[in-house]
């Protein structure tokens, strides 16, 4: 990091301390293509600092107001990185990262250092891998962008296909492209444009461990039986595997709706994935300590047919079990 880079970051931090955190709506994520370009010399103009100084908040100040419980935990426990690279006048900064055995969260800022007058900047896509080629494949599941003057605060979530080992790992993160938005969209033309670049960062990151527990709880409704068989928990994720019987032959098209309670604390189901007769319920938040009493309430399970038709089976299926202290 150069002296000028350090001065710029100190300036932004001082602004963050003086300006309340704004609340701004997220912009939709658009997937980007990947391509490498030659790295260009880092250029940061004083005008960029001046514009940020006159805005209602700095890019760094936006991150604290984003996301739900899982994001807030990841942000508060993230490793501060402040790694930046500039290509074609767009400065991308990997502000911070958090990883556990289930998920990887990246906080990525983007800034147009040349102040070209765009109405929006987005860097809501990234890939990640272990530097030595070992470990799991990370798959991007979601990303979002919140605008700040000529830049944006971006969050990217990636799932580990297989849980990596806990401990410190050397990571490589690549932002394949950024997008900018025309200041005044005309007609039906897409106002967003893509810039492919070479923003790649290498750093050490601790991976927080999780816990997997075999469980057993069964409930029957409408002649359909649900059995909870496995729970996997990290600070940002809880997954509960449920095996179904007599629900129907087209297993993969079923989705269950309900709520989970951990020692009385409500943890809504955020989504499900089905393989064969086992459905994985993914909660919207995680827990650092899964021990205690769990109550899974599945209100209904829905099959979406290929022609838009639905089969809705009413519950509830109530599955209760206890997880001992690990």
N, C-alpha and C positions, 0 to 999 in steps of 0.2 A: 504494500500500500504506500502511495506517495504521500508527501507532506500535504499536498493540495487535497488529496482524497481524505486524509484525516481531518483537515480543516472543514471540508464540506460536510462530513458526517457529524462533527461536533456542532456545526451550525444547525443541522437538521434536528439534532437531539435537543438543543436549546429551544428551538421553535416548538418542538413537541411538548416540552415542559411548560411553555407559556400559553399554549392554545388548547382549549378543551377538545376532546375527541369528538369528531363529527359522526353523524349517522347518515350513511348514504346508501341508496339501493344498489344491489349487485347487478352486473351486466351478465347476460347469458354467455356461456362458454361456447366457443366454436372450435372444433378440432382443427389442428394445423398439420401441414405436411412437414417432413424433415429433410433438410439439405444443409450441407456445410459450405460456408463462405470463408475466404481468407480473413484472418483477424486484422482489424484496423486499429490504429493508434488510439489510445484513450483520450477523448476530448471532452472536457467539461467546461461549459461556458458560464461566466458569471451571471449572464442573463437568466439561466435556469435557476440559480439560487435566488435571484431577485423575485422571480415569478412565484416560486414556492413560498418565499417569505411573505408575499402579499396575499396568499391564498387563505381560505378559511381554515385550513389545517394542513399539516405536512403528510407525506406518504406514510412515514413511520407511525404517526398518531392514529391512522385508520385501523391498524391491525387489532387493537384491543377491543374494538366494538363489533368484530365479525364473528359469525358462526355460533354454534350451539355448545353444549357441554363438552363434547369430544374436542372440538376446536379450541375452546377456552383452556382445557387442560393441556393440550399440545402446545399452545402458544405460551402459556405460563411456564412450561417445563422445557421449552425448546432451547437448543444450543444456538447462541448468537454467533453469526458468521460474518455478515457485512462484506461478502465477496462480490466484487463488481467487475463487469466487463462491458465495453462499449463497441458496438459495430454499427456502421452506417449512421452514426449520430444518436443511436438509441442505447441508453445505459440501462443494463439489467443488473439488479443487485439481488443476490441470494441473501436475504436478511437473516433468516433463521431456519432451522430444521428440527423436526422431532421424529423419532422412530421407536416403535415397539415391535413385538413379534407379529403383529397383524397389519400395521399401517405405517405409512410414512407421510408426514405433512411438511410441505415446503411453503415458506413465505417469500414471495418474489416481487420485488418492486421494479417498475419500468418507468423510464423518464426520457422524454424527447429533449436532449440537451441543446438542440438547435432551434427550439421554439418555433416549429413550423406551423403552428396555429391549428392543429387537429383538435377535434372536440372530444376525443377519447383515445386512450392507449390501453392495450390489453396484452398481458403475458401469462395467460391462464392455462398453459400447457407445458409439461416437462416430462422427461424420462429419467430413470435412476437405475443404477446398477452398482455392484461392488467392484472396486477398482481392480481386484485380482481375478475377477471372473467367477469367483465362488459365490455361494449363497443363492438366494431365491431370485426369481424374476419378479420385478415390480410392475404392476399393471395400473395405469391411471384410471381412477374411477370417477373423479369429479374435479372441477376447478371453477374458480370465479374471479371476478375483477371488480374493484371499487375505485371509481375515478378520483383523482386529486390533481386539479389544475392540468399541467401538461404530462402527468404521469398516472400511475395506478398502483394500488396495493392488490396483490394477487395471492390466492391460496390454491394449492394443488394437493390433492390427496391421491396416494397410490397404495394399492393393496399388495402384500407379499403373497405370491401363489403358494409358497410353503414358508412356515415360520423360520426366520434366520436364527442363528444362535445368539443369545444375549451377549453384550459386551461391545467394545469399540470396534467399528469397522471403517475402512477407507471407502468412501463413496464417491461416485461420479454422477453429477446431475447435469443434464443438457436441456436448455430451453431452445427448441428448434426454430421458433419464430415468434415475432410479436405482431400485433395488429394495430392499425391506427384508423380513426374514423374521420370522414370528411367533416369540415366545420359546418357546412350547410348541405345536407343531402338533397339530391335533385331527382324527382320522379321516383320510379320504382327501382332504380339502380341500387345495388347493395352499397351502402356508404362505408363499409369496412374493407380495408385492404391489408394484405399480408406482406410482411418483410421477413424473408428467410435469412438467418444469421448464424453466428458461431459462438453462442454464449454457453460455455461449458465450465463447470466448477468441480474441483476435487478437494475433499476435506475429510476429516475424521468425525465420526458421529456415533455416540453411544446408542445401542439398541436395548430398550427396556424389555425385560422378560415378562411372560404371561403365564397363565395356568390353565391346563386342560384337565377336566374332571369327568369321569364316567358317572352318570346319574341314571335313575330309574323311576319313572312316574307314568301312570297310564290313566286315560279317561276315555269314555265312549259316549257318543251322541249320534242319533240318527243311524245307528248300526255301523258307524265308522269309528275306528279306534285310533287314538294318537298316543304315542309313547315318547317321552323325552329320554334321550339316550346319552347325550354328551353336551358339556358346556365348556366353551373356551373364552377366557376373559383376559383382556389387557386394559391398561388405563384408558384407551380410546375406543375399545370394541368389546362387545359381548355377542357371542354366537351360540345359539342353542339348536342342536340337531333333534328333530322330531321325526320318528318313523310312523307312517300312516298305513293302515290296512283297510281295505274295502272302500277306499276313497274314489277309485276309478282307474282305468288302465292308462290314460294319458297323463302320467304323473307330472311331467314337466310344465304343464300349463296351469297348475294349481298355485294359488296365492292365498296365504292365510292373513287374517286381520285380527289384531288384538293388542293386549298390553301385558307387560311383564312387571312383576314387583319383586324387589330385592330388599328383604327386611322392611317391607312396607313402603319403600321408595319406588315411585312409578317410573318405569323405563319403557316408553313406547317402542313398538316394533317399527323399524324404519324401512325394512324390505325383506324379501325372502328369495332363496334360490333352491331349486329342487333338482335332485339327481336320483333317478330311479324312484324308490318309495321313501326317501329321506329328504325332508325339507329343512333347510337351515334358516332360522329366524335371526335376523341381524338387528340389534337394538341401536337406537340413535345415540347412545352414550356407552361408556365403558366403566370399569371399576378396577381400582388397584388391589382390592381385596374381595374376591368373590365368595368368601365364606359367609355362612348364614342361611336364612330361609329364602327360597325362591318359589314364586307362584306365577305360572304361565297361564294366562287366560286367552284362549283363542275363541273369539266371538263367532266367526264364520270362516269358511274356506271356500274359495271361488275358483271355478274352472273357466277360462276364457277360450272358447272354441275358435276354430279357424275362420268361421263366417261371422264372427262378432257375437255369437250366442253365448250365454253364460249358464252355468250350473252353480247354484249357491246353496251350500249346506250350512244350516244353522247349528251352532253349538249351544251353550259354550262347552269347550273342552278345558277343564281346569287341571293343570299338572303341577303338583307341589312336591318339592324335594329340598333336602338340606345338603349344603356343601361344608365339610369339616374344614377347620383351619389347616392351612398348608405349612 
